[in-house]
């Protein structure tokens, strides 16, 4: 892929996983009563954010009545209601809410994507479905060449470990931070690093609990814990 636009055009035409195609389109037809007036997206959900981002955020998959409805990552569900205020507080977003693709939200220095791009039944994609979708994430990584990868949840962490050739011994834990092997990207002079005055060319993998309702309502992931993740990411990108 030679651009994010080309990548997303290819993604939108994807029908590699029959189970997910049936599910995402069924949900889009049936809808939830609260959203009966919505024109559901019902397609693979592309990544969203700053095309010059140095922070790449990777989640699991679109929610059936969240991103599968709105067409934008982490938009329209409880996970996004927890994520976007945190990004706003850290200076990565220009507003703390995300309700639709045309709500005016802009991300700065950060791009959001996922391991799987179609809503899976029960929020559980199969290993085969994950493998089918990983080439899209790999292409985004190669196009963006970010310095900081933030994995939201264990599945995202393991997917990034695989794609980035990270050591198998790296373990998932909230706040775990690892320096990736290889240093700077071989084909870039890191123009965004220069723009923000940073001379650090190391690349990092940072893990966080997923901001799911289950994690946030039980206190497993608190606002303070989540804010610390974005403060770390911000420091590595913008501190010389």
Secondary structure, DSSP 8 states (H G I E B T S, - for coil): --SHHHHHHHHHT----HHHHHHHHHHHHH--GGGTTS----S----EE-TT-SEEEEES---TTTHHHHSSTT-SSHHHHHHHHHHHHHTSBSSS---STTS---BSSEEEEES--S--GGG---HHHHHHHHHHHHHHHHHH--SEEEEESHHHHHHHHHHTT--TT----TT-EEE-TT-S-TT---HHHHHTT------EEEEE----HHHHHTTSS-HHHHHHHHHHHHHHHH--
